């Protein structure tokens, strides 16, 4: 992995952790994810005219990823509702690299060498350690842990699907734009039917921070998609999650000091 790709993935990890923190800070999780998902859709629609349309071979991956992302958002919302951020987030993110390694070997013929495998294992062990540190002196919240593990599995699934899709697309920018536009419809549509005439009033107090989260979300995943065209899937996934470890650890310490 080149220094440029490494820097892009580390930046993606920081921006990803930041938008998750924003989503966590909005008490009503449906409000937070409606703004982030809907904002991502608007950003995607704005980028589409500026980017090449993904090649035909990429569309099955793009549509499959959109469905997986919707499940991911639903599970992430449930994880945040059931458990604290410092516990749920590292479990969800720490599960993904190991599963990505297996799926990438099966579907992309990418088998990491010894050093890469050791790095992936170390990344996952570090995030598991962060989660266990957050549990000190408390009973495990098993429903929250289960939701976080399921979130990690969906993360691994869309990581591999998008890695294959963006490589087939011929246009990483076009792929991320269409992905955001397609997947971003569902959660706002659900919220619109739930809130009916109150849609604007419910979202307005959080619109600014939610749209910042949306921009961070698009930037984070766009960087990851570009990196996946330059490097193997599993090392990218592991490096992305390794820098989330320090963020989650800091969140745990801050929560204990409050």
Backbone as CSV, one residue per row, in Angstrom:
resi,resn,N_x,N_y,N_z,CA_x,CA_y,CA_z,C_x,C_y,C_z
1,UNK,0.842,-1.182,0.000,0.000,0.000,0.000,0.891,1.250,0.000
2,UNK,0.665,2.152,-0.939,1.516,3.328,-1.059,1.212,4.335,0.053
3,UNK,2.147,5.272,0.322,1.888,6.296,1.339,0.630,7.109,1.051
4,UNK,0.364,7.404,-0.218,-0.828,8.185,-0.555,-2.103,7.423,-0.209
5,UNK,-2.141,6.144,-0.534,-3.313,5.329,-0.214,-3.466,5.202,1.302
6,UNK,-2.354,4.994,1.998,-2.394,4.903,3.460,-2.961,6.168,4.073
7,UNK,-2.500,7.317,3.605,-2.990,8.595,4.130,-4.484,8.763,3.854
8,UNK,-4.927,8.350,2.668,-6.345,8.469,2.317,-7.206,7.609,3.235
9,UNK,-6.754,6.388,3.530,-7.531,5.492,4.377,-7.577,6.003,5.817
10,UNK,-6.453,6.520,6.313,-6.441,7.069,7.673,-7.368,8.283,7.785
11,UNK,-7.358,9.130,6.765,-8.269,10.274,6.760,-9.715,9.793,6.710
12,UNK,-9.980,8.758,5.923,-11.324,8.193,5.859,-11.771,7.672,7.222
13,UNK,-10.856,7.038,7.961,-11.198,6.512,9.281,-11.596,7.633,10.232
14,UNK,-10.849,8.723,10.207,-11.151,9.845,11.098,-12.485,10.496,10.747
15,UNK,-12.730,10.692,9.460,-13.988,11.308,9.067,-15.166,10.366,9.335
16,UNK,-14.950,9.064,9.171,-16.008,8.096,9.461,-16.368,8.116,10.946
17,UNK,-15.347,8.089,11.806,-15.606,8.139,13.238,-16.310,9.438,13.617
18,UNK,-15.979,10.525,12.942,-16.585,11.821,13.249,-18.070,11.841,12.914
19,UNK,-18.446,11.284,11.751,-19.881,11.325,11.432,-20.661,10.376,12.332
20,UNK,-20.042,9.267,12.747,-20.724,8.398,13.708,-20.916,9.095,15.046
21,UNK,-19.931,9.896,15.462,-20.065,10.647,16.706,-21.188,11.671,16.593
22,UNK,-21.290,12.324,15.445,-22.380,13.279,15.224,-23.726,12.569,15.308
23,UNK,-23.835,11.419,14.655,-25.087,10.659,14.701,-25.427,10.253,16.124
24,UNK,-24.410,9.897,16.898,-24.638,9.487,18.278,-25.116,10.647,19.138
25,UNK,-24.639,11.861,18.863,-24.985,13.011,19.680,-26.418,13.483,19.458
26,UNK,-27.034,13.146,18.327,-28.438,13.489,18.091,-29.288,12.424,18.779
27,UNK,-30.027,12.824,19.794,-30.717,11.869,20.658,-31.664,10.966,19.891
28,UNK,-32.477,11.543,19.015,-33.388,10.750,18.198,-32.594,10.194,17.016
29,UNK,-32.328,8.893,17.044,-31.461,8.292,16.031,-32.069,8.363,14.639
30,UNK,-33.389,8.286,14.535,-34.007,8.402,13.224,-33.784,9.789,12.641
31,UNK,-33.823,10.815,13.483,-33.527,12.184,13.018,-32.101,12.252,12.489
32,UNK,-31.153,11.729,13.262,-29.751,11.787,12.861,-29.489,11.069,11.550
33,UNK,-30.009,9.870,11.431,-29.721,9.095,10.229,-30.548,9.561,9.031
34,UNK,-31.691,10.176,9.277,-32.438,10.783,8.170,-31.636,11.931,7.573
35,UNK,-31.066,12.773,8.422,-30.273,13.899,7.933,-28.999,13.432,7.239
36,UNK,-28.323,12.462,7.820,-27.061,11.997,7.233,-27.308,11.241,5.932
37,UNK,-28.305,10.362,5.938,-28.614,9.610,4.724,-29.195,10.519,3.648
38,UNK,-30.139,11.381,4.036,-30.731,12.301,3.067,-29.735,13.320,2.549
39,UNK,-28.862,13.808,3.444,-27.821,14.725,2.998,-26.868,14.071,2.034
40,UNK,-26.523,12.790,2.304,-25.671,12.047,1.382,-26.325,11.886,0.017
41,UNK,-27.651,11.681,0.020,-28.377,11.570,-1.246,-28.266,12.877,-2.038
42,UNK,-28.444,14.017,-1.363,-28.353,15.312,-2.057,-26.948,15.549,-2.604
43,UNK,-25.934,15.187,-1.822,-24.557,15.339,-2.290,-24.304,14.444,-3.500
44,UNK,-24.797,13.208,-3.421,-24.651,12.293,-4.552,-25.312,12.833,-5.809
45,UNK,-26.524,13.361,-5.679,-27.224,13.931,-6.830,-26.474,15.119,-7.414
46,UNK,-25.817,15.895,-6.544,-25.049,17.045,-7.026,-23.792,16.607,-7.775
47,UNK,-23.217,15.456,-7.392,-21.979,14.982,-8.024,-22.252,14.255,-9.336
48,UNK,-23.404,13.617,-9.447,-23.696,12.781,-10.621,-23.431,13.485,-11.950
49,UNK,-23.868,14.739,-12.146,-23.602,15.378,-13.449,-22.118,15.632,-13.727
50,UNK,-21.290,15.585,-12.678,-19.872,15.894,-12.821,-19.005,14.656,-13.019
51,UNK,-19.582,13.475,-12.868,-18.791,12.237,-12.889,-19.271,11.317,-14.003
52,UNK,-18.361,10.446,-14.427,-18.724,9.448,-15.436,-19.696,8.433,-14.839
53,UNK,-20.626,7.969,-15.646,-21.570,6.950,-15.201,-20.814,5.630,-15.012
54,UNK,-21.025,4.920,-13.897,-20.341,3.630,-13.700,-20.645,2.662,-14.837
55,UNK,-19.667,1.837,-15.167,-19.834,0.838,-16.221,-20.936,-0.145,-15.850
56,UNK,-21.488,-0.788,-16.872,-22.634,-1.685,-16.666,-22.339,-2.785,-15.647
57,UNK,-21.099,-3.293,-15.650,-20.751,-4.375,-14.734,-20.773,-3.994,-13.277
58,UNK,-20.778,-2.693,-12.979,-20.753,-2.238,-11.588,-22.141,-2.144,-10.971
59,UNK,-23.182,-2.077,-11.793,-24.515,-1.804,-11.258,-25.085,-2.900,-10.372
60,UNK,-24.894,-4.185,-10.658,-25.377,-5.195,-9.702,-24.734,-5.036,-8.322
61,UNK,-23.446,-4.711,-8.288,-22.780,-4.479,-7.008,-23.343,-3.238,-6.318
62,UNK,-23.547,-2.177,-7.090,-24.032,-0.923,-6.522,-25.414,-1.103,-5.907
63,UNK,-26.292,-1.796,-6.600,-27.646,-2.003,-6.082,-27.633,-2.931,-4.866
64,UNK,-26.808,-3.977,-4.918,-26.694,-4.869,-3.758,-26.144,-4.117,-2.558
65,UNK,-25.137,-3.271,-2.791,-24.553,-2.492,-1.698,-25.568,-1.534,-1.097
66,UNK,-26.421,-0.949,-1.929,-27.444,-0.036,-1.413,-28.352,-0.748,-0.418
67,UNK,-28.747,-1.965,-0.743,-29.587,-2.742,0.170,-28.844,-3.071,1.464
68,UNK,-27.583,-3.466,1.336,-26.795,-3.800,2.529,-26.592,-2.561,3.394
69,UNK,-26.345,-1.411,2.772,-26.160,-0.175,3.531,-27.412,0.193,4.322
70,UNK,-28.573,-0.056,3.758,-29.813,0.241,4.485,-29.899,-0.618,5.737
71,UNK,-29.565,-1.915,5.600,-29.530,-2.796,6.773,-28.487,-2.319,7.777
72,UNK,-27.337,-1.858,7.273,-26.277,-1.346,8.141,-26.767,-0.150,8.955
73,UNK,-27.406,0.801,8.300,-27.915,1.975,9.018,-28.931,1.562,10.085
74,UNK,-29.830,0.634,9.737,-30.839,0.199,10.702,-30.187,-0.462,11.910
75,UNK,-29.195,-1.318,11.668,-28.513,-1.996,12.765,-27.670,-1.036,13.590
76,UNK,-27.036,-0.056,12.927,-26.238,0.921,13.662,-27.126,1.770,14.556
77,UNK,-28.290,2.170,14.054,-29.235,2.909,14.891,-29.637,2.083,16.103
78,UNK,-29.923,0.816,15.873,-30.300,-0.067,16.980,-29.153,-0.229,17.978
79,UNK,-27.916,-0.338,17.479,-26.755,-0.453,18.374,-26.639,0.769,19.268
80,UNK,-26.818,1.955,18.692,-26.718,3.193,19.465,-27.873,3.323,20.459
81,UNK,-29.043,2.799,20.105,-30.180,2.864,21.013,-30.015,1.915,22.196
82,UNK,-29.418,0.749,21.950,-29.314,-0.282,22.980,-28.094,-0.126,23.879
83,UNK,-26.987,0.395,23.343,-25.743,0.464,24.107,-25.031,1.773,23.910
84,UNK,-24.030,2.037,24.770,-23.298,3.287,24.657,-22.327,3.226,23.479
85,UNK,-21.968,4.398,22.996,-21.121,4.540,21.814,-19.781,3.840,21.995
86,UNK,-19.158,4.000,23.173,-17.842,3.431,23.414,-17.834,1.915,23.392
87,UNK,-18.990,1.279,23.654,-19.069,-0.174,23.617,-19.459,-0.667,22.225
88,UNK,-20.512,-0.082,21.662,-21.050,-0.593,20.403,-20.124,-0.326,19.225
89,UNK,-19.536,0.872,19.178,-18.782,1.265,17.990,-17.555,0.385,17.741
90,UNK,-16.672,0.157,18.745,-15.508,-0.696,18.460,-15.863,-2.139,18.159
91,UNK,-16.959,-2.653,18.730,-17.375,-4.018,18.400,-17.814,-4.082,16.944
92,UNK,-18.641,-3.108,16.536,-19.132,-3.086,15.167,-17.993,-2.956,14.166
93,UNK,-17.045,-2.070,14.449,-15.958,-1.840,13.504,-14.884,-2.910,13.593
94,UNK,-14.692,-3.490,14.775,-13.640,-4.488,14.938,-13.967,-5.830,14.312
95,UNK,-15.261,-6.108,14.145,-15.676,-7.363,13.527,-15.350,-7.403,12.040
96,UNK,-15.440,-6.255,11.394,-15.427,-6.203,9.934,-14.139,-6.707,9.278
97,UNK,-12.927,-6.277,9.703,-11.733,-6.671,8.935,-11.514,-8.177,8.816
98,UNK,-11.796,-8.926,9.884,-11.617,-10.376,9.798,-12.572,-10.987,8.784
99,UNK,-13.823,-10.528,8.798,-14.805,-11.057,7.845,-14.452,-10.620,6.430
100,UNK,-13.984,-9.376,6.276,-13.557,-8.899,4.954,-12.420,-9.772,4.432
101,UNK,-11.503,-10.148,5.296,-10.377,-10.990,4.881,-10.863,-12.301,4.285
102,UNK,-11.839,-12.924,4.951,-12.384,-14.195,4.455,-13.129,-13.992,3.136
103,UNK,-13.990,-12.970,3.094,-14.786,-12.732,1.882,-13.909,-12.323,0.699
104,UNK,-12.879,-11.521,0.973,-11.981,-11.109,-0.106,-11.215,-12.297,-0.669
105,UNK,-10.845,-13.233,0.203,-10.165,-14.439,-0.276,-11.090,-15.276,-1.155
106,UNK,-12.379,-15.331,-0.788,-13.331,-16.151,-1.527,-13.745,-15.520,-2.846
107,UNK,-13.989,-14.216,-2.838,-14.611,-13.575,-4.000,-13.661,-12.699,-4.815
108,UNK,-12.525,-12.297,-4.246,-11.586,-11.456,-4.984,-10.225,-12.117,-5.143
109,UNK,-10.090,-13.343,-4.640,-8.814,-14.070,-4.708,-7.664,-13.271,-4.091
110,UNK,-7.968,-12.569,-2.997,-6.958,-11.782,-2.289,-6.668,-12.434,-0.944
111,UNK,-5.521,-13.077,-0.855,-5.111,-13.737,0.384,-3.928,-12.956,0.950
112,UNK,-4.062,-12.349,2.128,-2.977,-11.540,2.669,-1.759,-12.388,3.030
113,UNK,-0.577,-11.783,2.881,0.632,-12.483,3.300,0.743,-12.441,4.825
114,UNK,1.811,-12.980,5.346,1.951,-13.103,6.796,1.886,-11.785,7.533
115,UNK,2.615,-10.772,7.028,2.630,-9.478,7.704,1.266,-8.807,7.643
116,UNK,0.617,-8.873,6.497,-0.705,-8.265,6.359,-1.717,-8.957,7.273
117,UNK,-1.651,-10.293,7.326,-2.567,-11.033,8.190,-2.350,-10.666,9.658
118,UNK,-1.067,-10.517,10.047,-0.764,-10.131,11.425,-1.311,-8.736,11.728
119,UNK,-1.187,-7.828,10.769,-1.710,-6.479,10.968,-3.218,-6.464,11.112
120,UNK,-3.899,-7.272,10.311,-5.362,-7.355,10.405,-5.773,-7.902,11.770
121,UNK,-5.102,-8.961,12.206,-5.418,-9.549,13.506,-5.161,-8.563,14.639
122,UNK,-4.056,-7.812,14.537,-3.728,-6.835,15.573,-4.776,-5.728,15.632
123,UNK,-5.223,-5.271,14.465,-6.255,-4.235,14.422,-7.532,-4.702,15.102
124,UNK,-7.973,-5.918,14.782,-9.203,-6.445,15.372,-9.047,-6.670,16.877
125,UNK,-7.877,-7.158,17.285,-7.627,-7.367,18.710,-7.632,-6.042,19.464
126,UNK,-7.068,-5.001,18.855,-7.058,-3.700,19.506,-8.452,-3.148,19.716
127,UNK,-9.304,-3.268,18.713,-10.670,-2.767,18.846,-11.474,-3.595,19.838
128,UNK,-11.217,-4.910,19.866,-11.868,-5.746,20.870,-11.450,-5.324,22.269
129,UNK,-10.166,-4.991,22.419,-9.672,-4.520,23.711,-10.345,-3.229,24.147
130,UNK,-10.576,-2.326,23.208,-11.273,-1.074,23.524,-12.674,-1.378,24.036
131,UNK,-13.372,-2.288,23.373,-14.729,-2.642,23.790,-14.727,-3.270,25.186
132,UNK,-13.771,-4.174,25.445,-13.690,-4.816,26.756,-13.338,-3.807,27.844
133,UNK,-12.484,-2.831,27.519,-12.140,-1.784,28.482,-13.393,-1.002,28.872
134,UNK,-14.238,-0.727,27.898,-15.460,0.012,28.179,-16.443,-0.773,29.032
135,UNK,-16.293,-2.105,29.091,-17.209,-2.940,29.866,-16.756,-3.138,31.314
136,UNK,-15.597,-2.608,31.685,-15.063,-2.857,33.031,-16.081,-2.474,34.104
137,UNK,-16.335,-3.425,35.020,-17.208,-3.142,36.146,-18.688,-3.105,35.798
138,UNK,-19.047,-3.480,34.566,-20.453,-3.443,34.161,-20.859,-4.779,33.564
139,UNK,-22.141,-5.092,33.661,-22.655,-6.295,33.017,-22.729,-6.061,31.514
140,UNK,-22.344,-7.032,30.717,-22.454,-6.865,29.262,-23.904,-6.655,28.842
141,UNK,-24.104,-5.750,27.914,-25.424,-5.517,27.340,-25.526,-6.405,26.100
142,UNK,-26.025,-7.622,26.282,-25.975,-8.608,25.208,-26.796,-8.211,23.981
143,UNK,-27.980,-7.618,24.130,-28.681,-7.156,22.917,-27.875,-6.120,22.137
144,UNK,-27.215,-5.198,22.850,-26.402,-4.190,22.172,-25.202,-4.827,21.494
145,UNK,-24.578,-5.803,22.155,-23.427,-6.493,21.569,-23.858,-7.269,20.327
146,UNK,-25.031,-7.915,20.400,-25.534,-8.649,19.246,-25.803,-7.733,18.065
147,UNK,-26.409,-6.569,18.332,-26.677,-5.610,17.259,-25.371,-5.076,16.678
148,UNK,-24.380,-4.850,17.542,-23.093,-4.345,17.069,-22.383,-5.378,16.198
149,UNK,-22.454,-6.650,16.597,-21.840,-7.704,15.787,-22.528,-7.818,14.421
150,UNK,-23.852,-7.714,14.418,-24.579,-7.747,13.145,-24.208,-6.547,12.282
151,UNK,-24.003,-5.398,12.925,-23.557,-4.211,12.192,-22.201,-4.459,11.544
152,UNK,-21.308,-5.122,12.290,-19.995,-5.438,11.747,-20.069,-6.360,10.545
153,UNK,-20.999,-7.316,10.567,-21.156,-8.234,9.436,-21.655,-7.498,8.195
154,UNK,-22.594,-6.568,8.382,-23.057,-5.792,7.222,-21.947,-4.876,6.706
155,UNK,-21.122,-4.357,7.625,-19.987,-3.536,7.204,-19.049,-4.341,6.313
156,UNK,-18.745,-5.562,6.744,-17.868,-6.419,5.942,-18.496,-6.733,4.592
157,UNK,-19.797,-6.979,4.588,-20.465,-7.327,3.334,-20.415,-6.175,2.340
158,UNK,-20.776,-4.963,2.786,-20.765,-3.864,1.808,-19.341,-3.465,1.430
159,UNK,-18.380,-3.687,2.311,-16.989,-3.386,1.976,-16.518,-4.213,0.784
160,UNK,-16.808,-5.516,0.820,-16.383,-6.396,-0.267,-17.198,-6.137,-1.531
161,UNK,-18.503,-5.997,-1.385,-19.354,-5.737,-2.553,-18.921,-4.444,-3.240
162,UNK,-18.690,-3.395,-2.466,-18.283,-2.120,-3.059,-16.866,-2.168,-3.609
163,UNK,-15.991,-2.943,-2.964,-14.643,-3.088,-3.501,-14.658,-3.684,-4.895
164,UNK,-15.492,-4.710,-5.079,-15.616,-5.323,-6.403,-16.346,-4.387,-7.369
165,UNK,-17.356,-3.701,-6.854,-18.137,-2.816,-7.706,-17.365,-1.613,-8.196
166,UNK,-16.614,-0.976,-7.299,-15.885,0.232,-7.717,-14.772,-0.121,-8.696
167,UNK,-14.194,-1.302,-8.571,-13.170,-1.735,-9.523,-13.774,-1.981,-10.906
168,UNK,-15.023,-2.432,-10.927,-15.688,-2.685,-12.207,-16.282,-1.420,-12.810
169,UNK,-16.380,-0.354,-12.007,-17.111,0.841,-12.440,-16.340,1.700,-13.435
170,UNK,-15.016,1.744,-13.309,-14.217,2.650,-14.119,-14.310,4.091,-13.679
171,UNK,-15.079,4.367,-12.611,-15.268,5.737,-12.128,-15.600,5.717,-10.645
172,UNK,-14.576,5.784,-9.766,-14.860,5.814,-8.328,-15.788,6.953,-7.924
173,UNK,-15.605,8.131,-8.537,-16.466,9.272,-8.185,-17.905,9.007,-8.622
174,UNK,-18.086,8.466,-9.815,-19.427,8.138,-10.271,-20.073,7.069,-9.407
175,UNK,-19.279,6.091,-8.981,-19.813,5.009,-8.156,-20.311,5.545,-6.812
176,UNK,-19.502,6.365,-6.139,-19.924,6.884,-4.826,-21.125,7.803,-4.973
177,UNK,-21.173,8.587,-6.060,-22.296,9.502,-6.262,-23.604,8.725,-6.428
178,UNK,-23.592,7.721,-7.297,-24.806,6.936,-7.515,-25.166,6.106,-6.289
179,UNK,-24.167,5.600,-5.582,-24.433,4.830,-4.367,-25.142,5.685,-3.326
180,UNK,-24.631,6.899,-3.101,-25.259,7.794,-2.132,-26.667,8.172,-2.565
181,UNK,-26.847,8.435,-3.858,-28.156,8.846,-4.367,-29.191,7.738,-4.221
182,UNK,-28.789,6.499,-4.515,-29.739,5.377,-4.476,-30.062,4.978,-3.043
183,UNK,-29.038,4.764,-2.214,-29.288,4.283,-0.862,-29.875,5.359,0.035
184,UNK,-29.654,6.630,-0.319,-30.095,7.718,0.548,-31.574,7.998,0.532
185,UNK,-32.318,7.330,-0.332,-33.756,7.593,-0.449,-34.549,6.943,0.677
186,UNK,-34.157,5.761,1.105,-35.018,4.901,1.915,-35.304,5.472,3.302
187,UNK,-34.268,5.848,4.052,-34.492,6.312,5.422,-35.294,7.615,5.444
188,UNK,-34.967,8.633,4.624,-35.824,9.823,4.603,-37.268,9.509,4.196
189,UNK,-37.466,8.575,3.264,-38.823,8.208,2.849,-39.586,7.588,4.018
190,UNK,-38.917,6.724,4.770,-39.553,6.130,5.950,-39.893,7.202,6.979
191,UNK,-38.953,8.122,7.222,-39.195,9.193,8.188,-40.346,10.091,7.738
192,UNK,-40.432,10.339,6.442,-41.501,11.181,5.910,-42.870,10.561,6.182
193,UNK,-42.982,9.253,6.005,-44.265,8.596,6.269,-44.560,8.537,7.763
194,UNK,-43.525,8.474,8.582,-43.726,8.380,10.027,-44.124,9.723,10.624
195,UNK,-43.463,10.799,10.172,-43.715,12.117,10.746,-44.771,12.911,9.981
196,UNK,-45.048,12.516,8.761,-46.040,13.148,7.911,-45.855,14.665,7.880
197,UNK,-46.800,15.443,8.374,-46.722,16.896,8.261,-45.674,17.551,9.133
198,UNK,-45.002,16.787,9.996,-44.017,17.363,10.916,-42.584,17.152,10.435
199,UNK,-42.388,16.645,9.227,-41.064,16.265,8.744,-40.058,17.408,8.888
200,UNK,-40.370,18.572,8.326,-39.446,19.704,8.391,-39.220,20.192,9.801
201,UNK,-40.280,20.247,10.591,-40.163,20.751,11.961,-39.300,19.844,12.828
202,UNK,-39.407,18.529,12.606,-38.617,17.580,13.401,-37.134,17.693,13.058
203,UNK,-36.822,17.874,11.785,-35.425,17.875,11.348,-34.729,19.220,11.538
204,UNK,-35.487,20.302,11.495,-34.886,21.637,11.435,-33.884,21.920,12.557
205,UNK,-34.167,21.585,13.825,-33.205,21.936,14.885,-31.835,21.275,14.729
206,UNK,-31.764,20.179,13.998,-30.512,19.430,13.863,-29.968,19.455,12.441
207,UNK,-30.580,20.280,11.585,-30.240,20.231,10.163,-28.767,20.540,9.910
208,UNK,-28.230,21.567,10.559,-26.842,21.961,10.319,-25.855,20.869,10.656
209,UNK,-25.947,20.344,11.873,-24.993,19.321,12.308,-25.204,18.026,11.523
210,UNK,-26.464,17.731,11.177,-26.735,16.526,10.403,-26.139,16.578,9.011
211,UNK,-26.196,17.739,8.372,-25.640,17.871,7.030,-24.109,17.840,7.056
212,UNK,-23.522,18.337,8.137,-22.071,18.187,8.299,-21.725,16.696,8.387
213,UNK,-22.512,15.949,9.155,-22.306,14.506,9.234,-22.438,13.833,7.886
214,UNK,-23.397,14.297,7.078,-23.580,13.730,5.736,-22.356,13.963,4.865
215,UNK,-21.824,15.186,4.905,-20.638,15.500,4.099,-19.450,14.650,4.533
216,UNK,-19.285,14.472,5.845,-18.194,13.636,6.349,-18.380,12.182,5.918
217,UNK,-19.627,11.718,5.946,-19.910,10.341,5.562,-19.554,10.089,4.095
218,UNK,-19.958,10.994,3.221,-19.656,10.833,1.797,-18.147,10.899,1.554
219,UNK,-17.482,11.865,2.206,-16.033,11.993,2.023,-15.303,10.750,2.516
220,UNK,-15.723,10.246,3.676,-15.063,9.072,4.253,-15.170,7.868,3.329
221,UNK,-16.370,7.606,2.850,-16.533,6.398,2.040,-15.984,6.587,0.629
222,UNK,-16.025,7.802,0.130,-15.405,8.057,-1.165,-13.916,7.776,-1.145
223,UNK,-13.243,8.164,-0.062,-11.814,7.884,0.070,-11.549,6.385,0.141
224,UNK,-12.398,5.658,0.866,-12.235,4.211,0.972,-12.418,3.544,-0.388
225,UNK,-13.433,3.969,-1.133,-13.669,3.381,-2.449,-12.481,3.613,-3.376
226,UNK,-11.949,4.830,-3.344,-10.772,5.097,-4.181,-9.606,4.207,-3.753
227,UNK,-9.391,4.061,-2.448,-8.297,3.226,-1.954,-8.470,1.773,-2.377
228,UNK,-9.727,1.308,-2.448,-9.971,-0.078,-2.829,-9.619,-0.354,-4.292
229,UNK,-9.504,0.697,-5.089,-9.056,0.499,-6.480,-7.536,0.448,-6.568
230,UNK,-6.850,0.792,-5.478,-5.389,0.858,-5.476,-4.725,-0.191,-4.600
231,UNK,-5.500,-0.845,-3.735,-4.909,-1.797,-2.782,-5.908,-2.913,-2.514
232,UNK,-5.435,-3.990,-1.857,-6.303,-5.119,-1.531,-7.331,-4.711,-0.479
233,UNK,-8.462,-5.416,-0.475,-9.598,-5.022,0.353,-9.326,-5.170,1.852
234,UNK,-8.761,-6.301,2.267,-8.599,-6.560,3.699,-7.645,-5.573,4.374
235,UNK,-6.452,-5.289,3.820,-5.588,-4.297,4.466,-6.221,-2.905,4.540
236,UNK,-6.973,-2.521,3.510,-7.666,-1.233,3.555,-8.670,-1.217,4.703
237,UNK,-9.448,-2.297,4.831,-10.442,-2.379,5.905,-9.785,-2.323,7.277
238,UNK,-8.684,-3.057,7.446,-8.009,-3.085,8.742,-7.401,-1.739,9.090
239,UNK,-6.764,-1.087,8.127,-6.152,0.212,8.391,-7.212,1.249,8.708
240,UNK,-8.311,1.178,8.015,-9.418,2.106,8.283,-9.893,1.981,9.728
241,UNK,-10.039,0.746,10.210,-10.536,0.552,11.562,-9.478,0.809,12.624
242,UNK,-8.197,0.665,12.295,-7.154,0.826,13.307,-7.103,2.244,13.830
243,UNK,-7.367,3.241,12.981,-7.307,4.595,13.487,-8.588,4.977,14.191
244,UNK,-9.669,4.200,14.008,-10.894,4.411,14.782,-10.667,4.028,16.239
245,UNK,-9.692,3.111,16.485,-9.435,2.608,17.830,-9.104,3.724,18.799
246,UNK,-8.230,4.633,18.386,-7.835,5.713,19.285,-9.008,6.639,19.561
247,UNK,-9.867,6.850,18.561,-11.033,7.718,18.742,-11.994,7.099,19.757
248,UNK,-12.278,5.794,19.585,-13.210,5.131,20.481,-12.648,5.039,21.895
249,UNK,-11.339,4.808,22.002,-10.704,4.738,23.312,-10.826,6.074,24.035
250,UNK,-10.575,7.142,23.290,-10.727,8.470,23.882,-12.131,8.744,24.319
251,UNK,-13.119,8.247,23.561,-14.503,8.424,23.932,-14.810,7.696,25.213
252,UNK,-14.260,6.471,25.376,-14.448,5.717,26.605,-13.887,6.448,27.816
253,UNK,-12.660,6.961,27.683,-12.040,7.666,28.808,-12.829,8.911,29.154
254,UNK,-13.295,9.644,28.120,-14.059,10.869,28.368,-15.360,10.561,29.102
255,UNK,-16.022,9.458,28.692,-17.277,9.102,29.319,-17.077,8.729,30.780
256,UNK,-15.954,8.044,31.076,-15.694,7.649,32.457,-15.305,8.838,33.326
257,UNK,-14.717,9.852,32.698,-14.317,11.016,33.465,-15.431,11.994,33.696
258,UNK,-16.556,11.834,32.954,-17.673,12.780,33.066,-18.410,12.567,34.387
